[in-house]
């Protein structure tokens, strides 16, 4: 690999990193949210178990639709520049709720110490979502307050 190619590739990656991260976050959140709204999410049984262990002050049918809409909203906001200050706190709220099963439903998320089930792996992969969100947040323009 030549140095010239290496430099061009690095500049290319810098140029596309934030737009690519935005689109990837949109795809994951909007798609998974839409599946929940449509009643097709394979995560619904796990979400329902967590719901029953924590919230249960409303019907699960209404909750899963609202949660799906919330995920779609997060996805849409990641596509829109200058909404980072809104979407990052929403993402934090979402991650707190989605990490819940690792602690509250260990029988569904772990087969042993540091050995996640498929559902546990699905949750642990959120580390990648956090990394992509950090890339987007790191490029937010800082406004001066007088």
C-alpha positions in Angstrom: 0.0 0.0 0.0 1.5 3.4 -0.9 1.6 6.3 1.4 -0.4 8.4 -1.1 -3.3 5.8 -1.1 -3.1 5.7 2.7 -3.5 9.4 3.0 -6.4 9.6 0.5 -8.1 6.7 2.2 -7.8 8.4 5.6 -9.2 11.7 4.3 -12.0 9.8 2.6 -12.9 8.1 5.9 -12.8 11.4 7.7 -15.2 12.9 5.2 -17.7 10.2 5.4 -17.4 9.1 9.0 -20.1 11.4 10.5 -22.6 11.1 7.6 -22.1 7.3 7.6 -22.6 7.1 11.4 -25.8 9.2 11.1 -27.2 6.9 8.5 -26.2 3.8 10.4 -27.9 5.1 13.6 -31.0 6.0 11.6 -31.2 2.6 10.0 -30.9 0.7 13.3 -33.3 2.9 15.3 -35.9 3.4 12.7 -35.9 -0.2 11.5 -36.1 -1.7 14.9 -38.7 0.9 16.0 -40.8 0.2 13.0 -40.7 -3.5 13.7 -42.1 -2.8 17.2 -44.8 -0.5 15.9 -45.8 -3.2 13.3 -45.8 -5.9 16.0 -43.0 -7.8 14.2 -40.1 -7.3 16.5 -38.3 -10.4 17.7 -37.2 -8.4 20.7 -40.9 -8.0 21.9 -40.8 -11.0 24.4 -37.7 -9.6 26.1 -39.2 -6.1 26.1 -42.4 -7.5 27.6 -40.6 -9.4 30.3 -38.7 -6.2 31.3 -41.9 -4.2 31.1 -43.7 -6.6 33.4 -40.8 -6.5 35.9 -40.6 -2.7 35.9 -43.3 -0.5 34.5 -46.6 -2.3 34.2 -48.7 0.9 34.8 -50.0 0.9 31.3 -50.9 -1.8 28.8 -47.9 -3.5 27.0 -49.6 -3.0 23.6 -49.6 0.7 24.0 -46.1 0.7 25.5 -44.4 -1.2 22.7 -45.9 1.1 20.1 -44.8 4.2 22.0 -41.4 2.7 22.5 -41.2 1.9 18.8 -42.2 5.4 17.9 -39.5 6.7 20.3 -36.9 4.6 18.5 -38.0 5.9 15.1 -37.8 9.4 16.4 -34.2 8.8 17.6 -33.4 7.5 14.2 -34.9 10.4 12.4 -33.2 12.9 14.7 -29.8 11.4 14.0 -30.3 12.2 10.3 -30.9 15.9 11.0 -27.8 18.0 11.6 -28.1 20.3 14.6 -30.4 18.0 16.6 -27.6 16.3 18.4 -28.3 18.2 21.6 -31.8 16.7 21.6 -31.1 13.2 20.3 -28.1 12.4 22.5 -30.1 12.7 25.8 -32.9 10.6 24.2 -30.3 8.0 23.3 -29.1 7.9 26.9 -32.6 7.3 28.1 -33.1 4.6 25.5 -29.8 2.9 26.4 -30.7 2.9 30.1 -33.9 1.1 29.3 -32.3 -1.4 26.9 -29.5 -2.3 29.3 -32.1 -3.2 32.0 -32.4 -6.8 31.0 -28.7 -7.4 31.6 -29.3 -6.7 35.3 -33.1 -7.3 35.8 -33.5 -10.4 33.6 -30.1 -12.2 33.9 -31.7 -15.6 33.1 -32.7 -14.3 29.7 -29.4 -12.5 28.9 -26.6 -14.6 30.4 -25.7 -18.3 30.3 -22.7 -17.7 32.6 -20.2 -15.1 33.7 -19.4 -13.0 30.6 -21.3 -15.4 28.4 -24.3 -13.6 27.0 -27.3 -15.3 25.4 -28.3 -14.2 21.9 -30.5 -11.6 23.5 -27.6 -10.5 25.7 -25.4 -10.1 22.6 -28.2 -8.1 21.0 -28.0 -5.7 24.1 -24.2 -5.7 24.4 -23.9 -4.6 20.8 -25.2 -1.2 22.0 -21.6 -0.4 22.8 -21.3 0.2 19.0 -24.3 2.5 19.0 -22.7 4.5 21.7 -19.4 4.7 19.7 -21.2 5.9 16.6 -23.2 8.5 18.7 -19.9 9.7 20.2 -18.5 10.2 16.7 -21.6 12.3 15.8 -21.5 14.3 19.1 -17.8 15.0 18.7 -18.5 16.9 15.6 -21.2 19.2 17.0 -20.4 22.8 16.5 -19.8 24.6 19.8 -21.8 27.8 20.2 -20.4 30.6 22.3 -22.5 32.0 25.1 -22.1 35.6 26.0 
